[in-house]
Amino acid sequence: MGRLDTVIKENRDLKDELEKLITLVRENEAKHGGFRIVEYAFLLSNSLAEITEKPLSYLAEIFDIDRAVLFLNSDALDFERKTDNLADKIFFHPEKVFKYFFLDKRPYSGKDTMNIISEFRVEEEIGSYLIAPITENGRIIAALALFSREPERFDDAGSMDFVKELSFVVMVALKKLHNTEIIYRQARTDFLTGAYNKMAMAELINAQINRHQRYGKGFYFIMADIDNFKAVNDKEGHLVGDSLLVELCRGFREKLRASDILGRFGGDEFFIIIPEDDKIDIKAVCTKLTGVASEVFEKAGYAGTAGISGGVVAVPKDFPEGAESVGIVKLADSRLYESKKSGKNRFTGMES
């Protein structure tokens, strides 16, 4: 009976080993399938917000880690955004941060959080980590970071192979999104001055209308036009005229706030959107615009000849029944005409 017991035990042990092996194979198959889901989710994402909602969340869930994060090089991937932190899953840092941390272009893993640069230390309880550079043509454009509370989670070579493969997919996804945004941005940007163009104007106004409807925050819309600009072009030529337009836009940007929006409607006509807050003084804003124009024209030798006129619209004051972009532009344009008719070099509608 002793030998029989031994055979039975050996068979039972063998069965247990086979069951463990089958379980491991199934887990690996599931993770491999999950890996493909994460890859596809990255490649199919149409925005950074979608990356935070889908692939990064999938990555943390499927591979049983506490957090998956992307750090983006803001000098290489200059996405338009209102913050450097998207849903605590995507963070923007200047290129010098990546150069400081990645002494060479290889993934870093470990347990000692003191080895992680402060900008990358976004998880409070880190047992182990794996941070991989995402490169394009030898330049680090981002980094993928995986954090776990388990000290032994990222201590094998397999994890490195996995993240290297995934990093390439993430690079392709990020470049696709960035290139799409560049094309979109170019379509909405004036080629000469770099300001927004007429095509973008309605979209920008509607965004402010939505902001007002949702949060009760009003805004000002200004249409401005250079006085006697045709005389400058006729005398000096369009190249000189173009250089004046560029200098005007540069001066306007210096005087406006970061939240203010500057656009070129066409020719020598501009539009400016001023989101309202408790501190905004629209008269002071118009005075600054007039000062910029005077300085630019005086420097060019046209003091007293060229100036700037504008029409100002206040939302919701001028539209108590509700505003639409077409009506806002029409009213601002009519007030601009009033400024021209009343002697030029002035703004109409500031008291509205």
Phi, psi and omega in degrees: 000332180299317180293321179297318177300319180297316180298316180298316180298316180298319179295319179296317178298318179297318178298316179299318179295318179296319179295320177296319180295317179297318178299317179296317179299316180296319177297318179294321178296318179296317179292324178296316176297320177297322178299318179294323177298317179298316179301310181298322180296321175297311185292332182267356180293135181257002180198164175296324178299322180291328176295321178292326185280326188249279189301319180292323177291318178300317183301315180293321183285311185294321184260012171054052174242166186278332183197138173240129188225147172246131171253123183252139176284107185292341177279333180265325181239080185274064177297144172290132183198162179259351183210160176267010182222111180255108175056025182057026179233338176232125182236139178257133177223152176293163186300328183299331178297316182290321179295327181288319184280314184270096178290332169217169189272064178227157177293149177242134176224159179167187181244336185278104183292343178294340178279353179269131177301146187302325181295337180263357184269072186259353178253128185291314183251095181251113174275320176204163185213159173220115182238120185242136176287146174247115189244153172221120182052041176084355181258134178281115182257348180191179175213138177258125183239130177243127182240139177223149176278348178279124183297334185258009188296319185243064181234013179240159183293333181300322178299322179297314180297319180299312185286331176296316179295317181293325182299324179295317179297318179297320178302312180300316181296316181294318180294323178298313180296317182293317179296322177297319179293322179298314179298316179297319180295318180296324180292340183251008186240138176288125186295331185278309189260343184080359176281170174297158180251182183298326181298326183277345191300309182300319179299317181292321178294315181298326177297322178287324176297316178297321178297319179295316181295327184274318187245355181078014181268121179276184178201164174249144175237128183239131167253126182232147185220142180281129178285134174061029182292329179299324180295323178295313180298318182295325183276317188258341183099162186289335179294319176294318178300318179297320180295327177293321178297319179297316180294323178298313180297320179298316180293320178299315181299323181294329183268337180276162177281165179297330181279346179283151186241125180249134178219159175252116182288326181150149180058237180252025182248136183237158169233146181224131177249124183245100175299132185278142169217183186294338186260352188289135176237101187295329176295319179294324178298313180296324177296321177296318179296318178297320179296319178299313181298316180299318181295316181296315184287326177295318179297328181273357178090021181239027177300131180085347179258300180265146177208199179220137177236155182205163174236133186246134176237136179249128176246123018260003187306317182277351182223068183296337180269359181119136185252147171231153186301318182298314179296322179296314181295318180299316180294317179297321180292322179293324178287328173298318179298320177300319179298318179295317183291332185270007176124359177069177178054046182203167177239135180248138176107004182290339181264007185291000000 
